[in-house]
Amino acid sequence: MARLYRLHRDSSYLTAPRVFARVFCDLGTLPGTVRFYEALVSVSLDMDMDIPESGLHVVAVGPFLILEMDKGKLDRAGLAAETHVTILNANLDDAVARQVAAGAQIVQQRWEAPPGPGVRLRHPDGLLAEYLEHRPSADDVDVPGPAFR
């Protein structure tokens, strides 16, 4: 079962997309990597999303999205590792429609995940981007996982 800590459980409040640089870490190194980025940008994490059934643990620290992936479990591991940025939106469908109208191509159709749906797009300049929206989930919790308390 997923465990989702998000300071904001619903991204519909966003007035502009939140863009994350993606940082990949090896299995077992997530806590140390998170501490490094918290010190680097002088902010604490505001998302800790552990989705063990998918082999994915994601933590957001300021402009960084830190991903620990079990590539044996994650069916999207190849594309996930090639993706340059993650863009969290108030409304996924609106964001995708705008990007496609501007020349982006859908590389991976909409998928459903515990925090909310996503789509992977390739921008006209070649950038591979994951577009997401977050919505409240039965998997939401009020505090980060024990490694981050």
Secondary structure, 3 states (H helix, E strand, C coil): CCEEEECCCCHHHCCCCEEEEEEEECCCCHHHHHHHHHHHHCCCCCEEEEEHHHCEEEEEECCEEEEEECCCCCCCHHHHHHCCEEEECCCHHHHHHHHHHCCCEEEEEEECCCCCCEEEEECCCCCEEEEECCCCCCCEECCCCHHHC
